[in-house]
C-alpha cells in the first residue's frame, strides 16, 4: 500500500533531492548492469529515459495496457510497510514487469505552506458552503482590511479543485476552468487525469485555504518471470523503470504451476516439466522415486490415471500398503476372528451365511444362556429385541445335521470365535471386492507376475480396509522414460514449470505403482480422513525423562515440592512400620515355592539386625510415596 501518512511528507521531500542522482545512476546501470538471469533474452533498450515508478504510473494511459517495464535501479525494503501489507518489496536491477492493471488506492493531499498531509477518500466530493474551520487563518484582501477566506467566498464549489498560482518548481494545471461565464472546477478524478506526472498546486475549499499538492498512490498488478500469482506493487516504491514494450514482445513470462493444477489441464498433456521446488511436508510413500523429486529434476508427465486404490495393512508386521486396481496378484480369503458376541453380530452381512466355531470356553448364565465349549459350531441368524435386552439368535449345530438348538446370546457375552470357511478359490482384486465387503482379511497366494519382488507375497495375512478413488498422474524421469510411476497430486504436491512446445514421449510401464508402501504417519492421517471410519490412534511415542530424575538417572533424596503426589504426605501420615520377620522368610526362593538356605547354627542373634537399616529405609520411602500397607511393603522387600 504506500508509506504510512506520517512518513509521506519526508519521503516526498527527499525524493526530489535524490531524483537527479538516481536518474544518473540508473542511466549508467541500464547499459552496464546485465539483466537478471531469470529472464533470458530480455532486451537492452535506450528508447526512453528512465523515470521513477511513481511518475511512470501516474502518466500511464490505461488503454495502452499491458506494458512491459525493465527495472533500472533495484530496491529492497526489509520489514517495510510493503512487506507487511503483502505487496512486493524487492525488485532487482534488470527484472522485467508486465503491467496488467493499475488500481487507484488513495490520494495524499499535502499543504504547500504547513506541510501537513491528509488522505482523501476515492469518493471525495466535498460540500457546498462548508463552515469555516476554527483554526483556519484569514486571507487579507488589502492592508488593514480582512476579508473572507478563499474557501468561503460565494459561488465557489467546495468540492472541486481550482488552479493555484504557481510558485517555485511547480507549474499551473492545464485545462479550461471558466466556461459560459460561470466559475467551474475539476473533481478529484478529473484533476488526477489532467496531471502529466509533475506536481502542480491546486485549491480546494473543502480541504483548506492553501495551495495543495495531490499525490496519488496506485497499486500496480503485474506479472513477473517464475511467479505463480500476480505481483502487487505500490507505485510509491522508489525504483526507476523504462518502457521496453516494443522490444520485448517475444519474451514469455513463465508462470509456475502446482502439480495439482495440472490435473485440470489434461489438454496440455503429455508435457515435459522441471521441478522448481520439491514436495513439502511429511513423506507419503517409501518408494525410491519419491526421493528423486527434487529441485531441478526433469519430468515427463504423460496422462491421468483412472485406476482406483485399496488401502491395506499387514497386522503381523505393522506395514501399510496402497494397492492399485491393476494389481495382478491372486488372493484367498482368510477366516475372520471375533472376540465376543457383539463383534459376531457386527460381522453379519445381508444375504450371506456365517458359521463360526467356538475357540474359547464361555460360562453360561443360568438356564437362559447355556455354556459354550471349544469346538461348538454356531450359525448366527440375526438380532432380536431392542435396547439392553437385545440378543443374538444363534443356531448351535449338533453332531448330526438335523440336531441343533436355538440360543439367544447377550451382546456383552465374551468368548472367541473363528469363521468356518470351505472356500479355497483364488480371487483377483476386482473379483474379490465384488464378492466380499470391506474390511476383510486375505492372503496372497500368487504374487503379481509383473513385479520382480512382490512385498505382499511374503505376508501371512493382509487386511483390506477401504477402496479409494483418488486421481493420479502418470510420470517418468527424462533419464529413464521407460520406467514410470503414478503420483497423487493431492497428497504429493510440488511446483513445476512446463516446457514450451509439444512433447510426444512413449507411454512408460507403471508396474512399480501396483503396490506402494505407505509411511506410518501418512497411513493414520489417511485413515482419519476416510468417511465413517473410526481411526485407531497412532502408536504412543516413548515417554520423556521424568522431571524429578537427577543426573545419571538417579532420583534425588528429597522429593520436589511441585511434583504431583497421589496422596499428600501431610494429609495422610505414613502407617507404622510392622515388625520385621526373620530374614529366611523374606528370601525370594521361598516365595516361588523353593526353600531358602538354612540359617547357620552358629549365627549370632544380632546378625539379622544388620539388614534392618536398608529395609527400614525402603519401607519409609515406599510409605511416603504411595501410602503402601504392610502387604505392599512386603512385596517391595521381596
Secondary structure by P-SEA (a helix, b strand, c coil): ccccccaaaaaaaaaaaaaaaaaaaaaaaaccccccccccccccccccccccaaaaaaacccccccbbbbbcbbbbbccccccccccccccccccccccccccccbbbbbcccccbbbbbcccccccccccccccbbbbbcccccccccccccccccccbbbbccccccccccccccccccbbbbbcaaaaaaacccbbbbbbbccccccbbbbbbbbbbbbcccccccbbbbbcccbbbbbbcccccccccbbbbbcccccccccccccbbbbbcccccccccccccccccccccbbbbbcccccbbbbbbbcccccbbbbbcccccbbbbbcbbbbccaaaaaaaccccbbbbbbbcbbbbbcccccccccccbbbbbcccccccccbbbbbbbbcccccbbbbbbbcccbbbbbbbbbcccccccaaaaaacccccbbbbbccccccccccccccccccccccccbbbbbbbbbcccccbbbbbccccbbbbbbbbccbbbbcccccccccbbbbcaaaaaaaaaacccccccccccccccccccccccccccccccccccccccccccccccccccccccccccccccccccccccccccccccccccaaaaaaaaaaaaaccccaaaaaaaac
